[in-house]
Amino acid sequence: MAMLAAFASNYLFARMYGAALFGELQYALSLAYIVGSAALIFSAQSVSPILGRHTLLRHLVFYSAFRLRLSVTVLVFVIFSGIVLLIIRPHSLELTLIAGLAMFAEPISLGALMAYVDSRPWIVTRAKAYASSARVIWLYLAAHASLGAAVASIAWPIEACVAAAAPFFRYRALAIAEPRHLRNSDAVKRILIARGLKLWPAIAAGIFLLRIDRILLGSLISKAELGVYAAAASLVEQWNMMGATLALALAPKLVFGMRSGAEIRRGALMLGTYLAALAVAGSIGNFFIGRYVFLAIYGHAFESGISILNVAMFCSVVVFADSGFSAWLFAAKQYRMLLIKQILTVMAIVVSPFLFPRSYIQYSPSIGSAASLALFWLVLIVKTHSRAVKK
């Protein structure tokens, strides 16, 4: 559903408003997501371990987390708006501020965490389906009413809020109603802040990894060229998401169910190899039909993005393998290695545009990230194997 909604949204916005405005939108959304990552200090990873099963504890944690998240989100949005007013060009101002409104879905997204804790994930899945539909419907109406790009871009904040609103509505009493006994609320806040500060760097690195390419290229190339790049990159991101989803589905059986470290490593390497083989098949298929699919979605105005799509699909072989191999680090609780991997990938994406000629700069993020991941896993696997041989 999310993949179809992404295709439909890109089709409607890109066809109606062109490559330049599509690039402006992608730049604005990326900037909002990166700045908004500061509000993710009280993320699911920091909140969920202390929710527990006791009703009063849940109420205290949910109540405290909601208020902390809301306070941080408002503060970040005010700072973001001030920066935008000072440095963003006037014709990009509206799109950037509207993109920033998506931040306000962060506090109420706490409800999705509660749904997972209560073993009711269908609440979240259903809400995301509604949200994707709302985005497409809004863009469809905006396009057919010939409304401006700023009005159409409201679809993304609407999607974020709809996706978070339904799970939050079910558990809203835990966030809005003040607990009867607040004796331990200060202790809960201190724990949330301590855990949030500890886990935030890895979460922020993940957001940077997904969005830094648009921000960087947006300052080096024209917005029309950025729009063409973003058109190809968004399709490949949906393809890579399929690899991550398959890894999540297969990892419990192939990796997490193993007991010894050697079995975990062997299972993760097998999973990564299977996913890489699937990505190779996808790259071959893209070679034959990718051009027609790309032009059907975006039109001939984006034709220069076909070569970017082909290169990124080839690089996705490494990304698919990484999705499988990463299960090894999760199962072994090697969170520091995961953070190192993310930091190295971000650094590769940031540096790579300055190593490529101007005419090939749009290929640099895909090649840079793939090279970084390939080098990381090569070194780690060889090093681990040599240690095992010595033992």
N, C-alpha and C positions, 0 to 999 in steps of 0.2 A: 504493500500500500504506500509506504513512504517513498519507494523508488518511483512508482507511477506518479505520485504527487509531485516529486521533484522534476520529472520529465515534463509534466503538464505545466508546472509553474514556469520553468525555463522557456518552454514553447510560447506561452502566452506573453511573458514579459519581454523576451528577446525579440519576438516577431513584431510586437506592437511598438516598442520604444527603441530598438536598435542596439548595436554593440556598445556605443559610448555610454548610454544610460545604464545598460546592463553591467558594464564595468564599474560605473559609479556606485550602483547598488551593492555589488559584491565587495567593493572597497569599504563602503559604509558598514555593511553587516560584519565584515571581518574586524574592522576597527572596534565596533561595539562589543563583539564577542571577546576580543583580546582584553580590552579595558574592563569589561564585565567579569572577567575571570577572577578579578580581585574579590568579587562578591561570593565566590565559590569556596571561601575559607571554611564555611560551615556546610560542607558538602555531605552527601550520603555516606561517604567513607568515614567521616569523623562522627556523624550522628548515630548511625545504625548500631555500632558495637555497644552503646550504652543505653539503648532503648529498653531492653529487657522485656520480661513478661508481666511485671507488676503494673497494675493500672495507674497508681499514683506516680511511679517513676516515669512511665510513658508520658503522662500528662505534663510533668515537670520538664522533661527533655524536649517534648514537642513545643510547649509554650515558650521555653527559653530559646530554642533554636529558631523558632519563627520570628521572634522579636529581634534577635541578633542578626538574622539574615535580612530582615526588612530594614533595619538601621544601616547596615553596611551597604545594601543595594541603593538606598536613597542617597547616601554619602557618595558612593561611586558615580551614580548618575549625575549628581550636581557637579562633581569634579569633571566628569566626561563632557557635560554640556558646556562648562566654562572653557575647557580646552578647545572644543569644537568651534565655539563662537570666536575664539582668538586666532586659530590657525587654519580652519577649513575655508576653502574658497566659497564665496556666496552661492554659486549655482549648485554646490554640493551640500549646502547647509541643511536643507530640509530632509534630504534622504538620510543624512547621518544622524540627525536628531530623532527621526522616526525609527531608524534601526536601533537606536539606544533604548527605545521604549520596550524592546524585547527583554531588557534586564529585569523588568518588574515581574516577570514570570518566575524568577528564581526563588523568592520567598515562598510562594504558594506551591512550588514544585515539591516541597516537603511532603505533601500528601501522597505523592507517588511512592516515596520511601515507606510510608506507613502501609500502603496497599501491599507492597512486597513483603513486609514483616508479617502482615496478617494472611499471607499466602493467597492473595487475591490479585495476581498480576493482570488478569483480564480487564480490570478497571483501568489500568494504565494503557494497555493495548488498545482498548476501545476508545479511550480519550485521544490517543495519538491518531487513530483513524479519523475521528471527527475533526481533529485539528488540521490534518492534511487536506481533508475535504473543504474545510472552511477557507484555507488559503487559496485553493484552486478556484472555488466559487467566487471569492472576492476579486481575484485577478480576472476571471472571466467577465464579471460584471463591469469592472473598471475598464477593461479593454473594449467591450462592446458599447459602453457609454462614452468612449473616447475621453476618459478622465486622464489627468496628468500622471506622470511617473511617481510623484510624491504620494498621491492618493493610492495608487496601486501598491506601493511599497508597504503600506499599512498591513498588507496581508501577512507579513512575517511576524510582527508583534501580535497580531490576532491569533496566528497559529500557536505561538509560544504560550499565550494566555489560555487558550482553549485546551491545549494539551495538559496544562497544569491545573486548571480550574476544577475539573470533574473529580479527580482523586482528592483534592483539597476539600471540596465541598462535603465529601463523605466524612472527613476527619476534622472539619473546621472547629468543632467544639474544643478539641485539644489545644488548638492554637489561640483561640479567641477568649474562651472562658478561663478566668484566673483560677488556678488551683487553690483549694481550701487551705492547704498547708504549704507555705513557701519557705519552710525552714532550711531546706537543702537546695534552694534555687541558686544561691551564689556558688555553691560547690559545683552544681551542674554547669553553670556558665563558665567557671574556670576550666573544667574538664573539656567543654566544647571548644573553648578558645585555644587551649593547649594542644588538643588533637588537631584542630583546624590548621594551626600554624605549622604543625609537623607534617601534615599531608598536603598542604596547599602547593608547595613547589612542584610536586609530581603532577597534580591536577592542572596547574597553570601551564606546565610544559606540554601537556597533552593538547590544550586549547591552542597554544602557540604553534604546535606541530600542524594542526589542521588549517590555520588561518594566516600564518605569517607570510606565506607565499603571495597572497593577494596584496597585503600591505606593502611588502617589499617591491613587488613588480609595479604596483600602482605609483610608486615614486620614481620608477626608472623608465617606464614606457607610458604611452598615451592611454587614456581610459578606454578608447575603442579597442586597442590591442589587448588591454586587460580584460575587456568583455569577451573577446575571442578566446583568450586563455582560460577564463573562468568557465566558459561554456563547455570546453573540452574537459577541464579538471573536474567539474561537477558530475559529469557522466562517469568518469573513472572513479571518483569517490564513492558513487553508488555501487559500482562493481566491487571496489575494495571492501565496502561494508558487507557485501555478501560473503566475502572470505572471512571477515571477522565473525559474522553470525554463524557460519559453518564451524569455525573453530570453537565457539562457545558451546555449540550443540554436541560436538564430538569429543571435546576435551574431557568431560566427566568420565567417559568410558575408556578412552585411550591414554589419558594422563593422570587425572586426579584420583582414579581408582587404584593406581599402582602404589606399592608400599615402599620399596627401596628407591634410593636416589638414581641408581642405574636404570631401573625400570621406568621411572618418570622421564628421564632424559631420552631413553629409547622411544617411548611412546610419543613424546613431543616432536622428536625428529621425524618419526613416521608420519605424524599428523601434518607437519610442515611440508614434507615431501609430497603427500597426497594433494594438499592445497596448491602447491606450486605446479603440480601436473595439471590441475584444473585450470589454473591461471594461464598456463601455456596453451591449453585448448581454447580458452577464451580469446587469447591474443591472436591465434590462428583464425578463429571465427571473425574477429574484428577486422582482420586483413581483407576478408572477402565482403563483409556486409557493413562494416563500421561506417564507411563513407555515406552509404545510402540512409542509414539510421540517423547519422549526424545532420545531414542536410534536410531530412524530413522534419527534424525537431527545430532546427535553427534557421534553415534557409541558406541560400547561396551567399548572403552577406557575411556569413561566418565561415566560408569555405576554407580559409587559411588555417582554421583550427583543426582540420582533419589530420595533418601531420603531427600536431601536438597530441591529439588523441592516440595516434598510433604509437608514439614514443612512450606516452604514459601507460598505455595498456601493456607494452612490453615490460616496463619497469614494475608493473603490478605483480609480476611473477615473484619478485623479491618481497613485496608487501604481503602477498598471500602466505608465503613461507614464513614470514615474520609473525603473522597471526597464529600459526601453529606452534612455532618455536617458543613464543612468549608464554605459552601455557606451562612450559618447563619452569620459567622463573616464578610464575604465580604459584605453582604447586610447591616449589622449593622455598617459597617466601623470600625470594631474592629481590626485594623491592628496590634496593639501592641500585642493582644492575638495571632494573627497568627505568629508573630515573636517569641513569647514565646514558642508556640507549636513547631516550627521548631528547636529552640535552645534546648529544652528538648529532642526532638527526636535525634538530633545529639549527645547530651551528652550520651543518652542511647546506641546508636550504638558504641560510642567510649569506653564506660565503659564495655559493655556486654562481649566482648571477654575475658576479664580478670576475669570474674566471672564463665566462663564455663571451664570444663575440656578440655585438649588439643584435645581429640578425638571428641569433640562436638563443637569445636570453630567455624566451618563453619555454624552452625545453629544460632549463636548468633546475627548477625545483624537483621535478620528477627524477631526473638523473642523479642529482645530488642526494636526495633522500634514499634512493635505491642503493647507491654506492655506499652510503654511510651504514645502512642496515646490513648489506652484504659483508662489509668489512667487520662490523661488530660481531656478527654471528660466526664468521670464519675464525676470528681470533678466539672467541669464547669456546667454540667447539673444539678447536685444535688444542687449546690450553687445557680444557677439561679432559680430553682424550689422553694427553700426555701425562696428566696427573694419575689417571686411572691405570695407565700402563706401568708407571713407576710403583704403584701399590701392588 
